[in-house]
Amino acid sequence: MTLKEMDLEYVLHTYARNYVNFKNGIDATLYDEEGKDYIDFTSGIGVVSVGHGNKRLSEAICEQAKNIIHISNLYLIEPQAILAKRLVELSGYDMRLFFANSGAEANEGAIKIARKYGEVDGEIKRYKIITLKHSFHGRTITALKATGQEAMHNYFGPFPDGFVYAENIDEIEKLIDEHTVAVMIELIQGEGGVEPQDKEKVQNLAKMLKEKDVLLIVDEVQTGIYRTGELLASNLYEIEPDIITLAKGLGGGVPIGAIMTSLKDIFKPGDHGSTFGGNYLSTRAANEVIDILEEYKNSGRLDELMIYFEDKLKEIAKRYENLFEKEVGIGFMRGLRAKSADIQSKLLQKSFENRVLVLKAGRNTVRFLPPLTISKDEINEGIERFEKAIKSLEQ
Ligand SMILES: *Cc1c(COP(=O)(O)O)cnc(C)c1O
């Protein structure tokens, strides 16, 4: 039985997989079983923030694994407390954290916080949460219902009540009623098509919500952990959300999610929990990721390479105006908006054939989420291969 046959026979078919077998990786370069190299502009969907095969991260994980991997949240967890302190200090927000294992799970916790905030004297007073069309908040039943893409709601109902979808930020205010407790948004929609929100509109929204005592939840599962150049996109947008959720890039590949909130005393023991969440292994890994990226940011290298990458993509968008509407995104979360879904899907295929990995987003966007530590040479090589893919499409 080949590996592919084994996968098809024994694993549920939830992904349109490419049947390549990667054996090892260094930074933004992956090698398959024949030793062929691929430039990785996906970082495992925004996860491998410090690159593949990162020495510092793997050593930290090994050291921790040899000692304690897990003891449960019934006891003090040293790297968890340190990680919480660091995230609070680096973010500049007066908050506390809860650790989960994924983005969807972090969002579930955020929704629970909002629901509890809306409760008065044990009676549900406010429970509605407004999210945006084309948003993505995860795959669990509630996070899926929070996701403003009706097509994804097929088959899985009945869902929890109380989710309302706004066409865009401008429409949120008129959807608020006496039952609304929170608004949940991504500052740059990721899966929805790399769609950054307008800074001023977001700031006005935050102000309006404060006045109405409606919570602002920012889903930073994709935008967080320096993806936009700042620790959090909320820092970049200069807002103070009530709740922020994190996951993807935080553990550098070790599963971890987190909820940060200024509602520091909302949960009492027993209100929420997680067996694995915030264990020694994942929080030790996340501490190392934060150390590496903070140094990278402070050295000026992160910003320099982000600008370098942006310029490259802008050139491509300009050179192939026949294929692309425009270049979009912030920092290392970028996209090329193709003129059609057909161009998008052909480019994804051709890129793979030319050994550069890129992602789909929305209906017609090719998305780029490289490791934040990608080198200039890897950017050059990846862009060259991507351009080859474009040219093969033109013929
Ligand atoms: C990926 C993503 C999620 C879901 O994260 P999982 O770890 O897959 O559950 C939620 N929100 C946003 C914005 C994401 O990009």
The ligand as a MOL file (V3000), in Angstrom:
LIG
                    3D

  0  0  0     0  0            999 V3000
M  V30 BEGIN CTAB
M  V30 COUNTS 15 15 0 0 0
M  V30 BEGIN ATOM
M  V30 1 C -7.7080 29.6280 11.1060 0
M  V30 2 C -8.6540 30.5510 11.7380 0
M  V30 3 C -9.5450 30.1180 12.7440 0
M  V30 4 C -9.6530 28.6710 13.1450 0
M  V30 5 O -8.5110 28.1960 13.7640 0
M  V30 6 P -8.3630 26.6050 14.0370 0
M  V30 7 O -7.0750 26.5100 14.7980 0
M  V30 8 O -8.3260 25.9290 12.7070 0
M  V30 9 O -9.5340 26.1880 14.8280 0
M  V30 10 C -10.3450 31.0580 13.3490 0
M  V30 11 N -10.3000 32.3560 12.9980 0
M  V30 12 C -9.4540 32.8050 12.0440 0
M  V30 13 C -9.4280 34.2590 11.7260 0
M  V30 14 C -8.6090 31.9250 11.3750 0
M  V30 15 O -7.8150 32.3710 10.4170 0
M  V30 END ATOM
M  V30 BEGIN BOND
M  V30 1 1 1 2
M  V30 2 1 2 3
M  V30 3 2 2 14
M  V30 4 1 3 4
M  V30 5 2 3 10
M  V30 6 1 4 5
M  V30 7 1 5 6
M  V30 8 2 6 7
M  V30 9 1 6 8
M  V30 10 1 6 9
M  V30 11 1 10 11
M  V30 12 2 11 12
M  V30 13 1 12 13
M  V30 14 1 12 14
M  V30 15 1 14 15
M  V30 END BOND
M  V30 END CTAB
M  END
